[in-house]
Amino acid sequence: MKNRVFFLNDTSKIPPIDAADGTLVVWHQMYNAPAVPGAEYIEWEKYKIGYSSFEPKLIILVGLNRMITPSNRCDYVHEYLTTMTPNVPKISIDTAPFVGEPWRLFFHYLYAGVNGFGVNYSYPIEREWQSWFYRETNDCRLSGDNVRFFIKNTYSELQRLTTRFKLTDVSEEELNWYSEAKLHVFSKYDTPKLLVNNLLKLSNDHFGTALSFDSWKKNQEHELPRLGVFQFVVEENVRRMMIFNAFCHENIRR
């Protein structure tokens, strides 16, 4: 079976898959399940309770982005789907390579048995991304330029995103406000995540903007004041969009 990871606009419409007898389709309720002749179906919430009662020859996971999260990745069902059943082939079907932080794209390749990242657990990939996110390192396997060398056996229908960001000059009065806002935030919080998120919220409220770490998904042009927190979040948006675009159909090596 050549392709094991599928990124589709509509998960109910899949390319031909060589699904033999004994195929089990497990789908998350936020997704549409595809029609696979002869397959047995079970919704994720039910499967994660009774997974050990099935003996499939092939498992098709629809909506893995929503099945596994940073908070539930240690649940036993995930251990079962990875290290305990390496001889049961699996297919991952989703509408995007990741939701939230880009390191989560690793799960598709781990579960589908086509993991080219050289590690068998998500924590090293997450730590690598965090080091890159916080500018402790200058490069990462997950960058838009690098990630394509670690993914394989992938079919994609995704279209390239072209979101643009424009930073504009600010007045002395606005700079003074921003300096006061930073003092306020740094007096209340002491972790990078809380500092960035709260300074971003204050700045969005003050300037009437709505920048977030997901703004790259909107395919729009965003105009923002040239302030430190906006520059940081814009740069991260561009990084995430480049990673997503590496999974667009024209960039996937068959």
N, C-alpha and C positions, 0 to 999 in steps of 0.2 A: 504494500500500500504506500504510494508515493507521498500524498499529502495527508498530514495528520492534524494540522491547525488551519482553521478556516475563519476568515474575517469577512462577514457578509452584511449587506445592507438589510436583508430580511432573512432571519435564521430559519424561516419555514421553507425557504426556497434554496436548496443545496444542490451543488453539482453532483453528478453520479458518484456514489460511494459503493465500494465493493463490500457490502454488508451481508455476511453469511448468516445462516441460522444461528440463533443464540445471541442476537444483537439486543442490547439494552440501551434505550434512550433515556437519559436522565436530564430533565430540563428544569430550569429555574422559572418560577411563575412570572417573572418580568419579561420572559421571552416567548416567542412562538416556536413550538416544536415542529421539526420537519417530518414529512411523511417518509418513513423508511419501511418498505415492504417486509412483512414478517417479523418486525421488531416488537419487543415488549417495552412499554412506557411506564415511567414512574416520575412523579414530581419530586424535586430535590428535598423538600421538607420531610417527605415520607421516606425517601431513599436513605437519608442520613441517619434514620432511626433503625431501618431494617436492612441495611446494605449487605450484611453477612449472609442473608438468606438467599441471595442470588448467586448463580454460577454462570455468568455470561461468557461468551466467546469474544465479544467486542462490546466496549462501552462507549457511547457517544454522549459527551457532556455538552449541554447547550446552556450557555450563560455562566461559564466558570468565573468570570469577573465578579459575579454576585454570589457565587457559591463559597469562594474562599476569600477571606479578608485578613488583615493583619491581626485581628482579635480572635479569629476562630481557627487559624491555620494549624494549631496544635490539637484540634479535635481528632479523635481516633479515626473518623471516616476518611480524613485526608491522608493519614498514614496508610490506611488500607488501600486507597486509590493510587498511591505512589510506591512506597517501598515494599508493601506486602503483596502486591499483585503485578509484578513487573512482566509476567508472561501473558497477561491479559491486555491485548492491544486497545488503545483508547484514542478517541478523536475529540478535539476541542473545537466547538463552534461558538463564535461570539460576534458582536457587532463592532468591537474595537480591541486593540491589543491591551489596553489597560483603562482602568478608571482610577482617578486620584493620582497617586504617585507612580511614575513610570516603571519603577522596579517590579511592579506587580505583573508586568508582561511575562516575566520568567515562569509564572505558574502554567501558562498554556503549554510551554515546551517541556516542562518537568512532567506534567500529567500525561501528555501525549507520547512520552518516551522518545522525544527527539531533542533532548536538552544538549545544546552545544556550548553552554556557559562554563562547563568544567567544575561546577559545584552541584551538590545534590540537595541542598536546602536553601531556603529563601533568605536566611539571615545574612550571609555574606554579600549577596546581591543588594540587599537593602542597605547594609552598612556602606558599601561602595557608593551607592547613589547618594546617601546622606552626606558623605565626605565631599562629593562633587557639588551637591546642593548648597552646602555651607561654605563653599569655596576653599576647602582645606586641600583639595587636589584640583589639578587643571584639566583632567580628562577622566573618562569613564567608559566602560564597555557599553553602557546604555545610550551614549550620545547618538545623535542622528547619523553621524558619519561612521560610528563603530558598530552599532547594534546589528546592522545587516550582515556582518560577518559571523554572527552567533546564532542567527535564526535560519531554519531550514524546514523543508517539508511543509511549506505554507502556501495556501491559496488565498488571494485577497481580491475583494471588489471595492475596496476603499478608495475614495478620491482625495487628491491632495488638497490640503487646507491652505488658504492664502491670507489669513488674518494679519493685519498690519498695525503697528504701534507708532505713534508720533509723540515725541516729548517736546514740550514748548517751554520757553524761558519763563521764569517767575520773577515777581517783584520783590523788593527788599522787605515789604510788609509781609508777603507770603513766606519768605525765608525765615523771618522772625517768628511767625506763627509756627512753622515747622520745627524750629529749634525748641520752642516751648513745648510742643507736642512730644518731641523726643524726650525731653527732661521728665515730663509727666509719665510716659510709658516706662522709661528706665527706672523710675522711682518705685514702680509697682510690680514689675515683672523681671525675672532674672534668667529666663531660658530663651534661646534664639527664636523658637517657634512662637512663643507668646509675645515676644517683642515685635516680631514682624507682623503677626496677625493683628495685634491691637493697634500698632501704628498705622497699618494699612486701613483698618476700619475708621480710625479718626480722620485720616487723610481723605478717604472716600466721602465721609460725611461732610467734611469741611469744603471740599472742592466740587461736590455734587457728581462725583464719578462712581463707577461701579466695578473697578478692576478687581479681579480675583485670580486664583491660580488656574482657573478653567476658562478664562476669557479667550484663549486661543481657539476654542472650539466653535466660536460664533461666526467665523469667516467675515468679520467686519473690520473697519478701521477705528482704532481707539486713540483719542488725543488726550494727553495727560501732562500735568505740570512736571517739569524736570526736577524731581525731588528724589532723595536716596531710596526710599521705600518703593516708590513707583518704578524707578530704574531696576531695582532688584527683582521685583515681581514681573516686570516686562521681560527681562532677560530669561527668567525661568519659564515664562509663557512661550517664548521663542524656542527654548530648548525642548519643551514638551511637544510643541508643534512639529519640530524637526524629527523627533523620535516617531511620532505618529506618521508623518509623511514617509518615513523609511518603510512603512508597512503598506503603502499605497500600491495598487496593482502593478504600476509600471516599474516599481522598484524591487518587487519580489522576484528572486531568481528561481525559476522553475527547476 
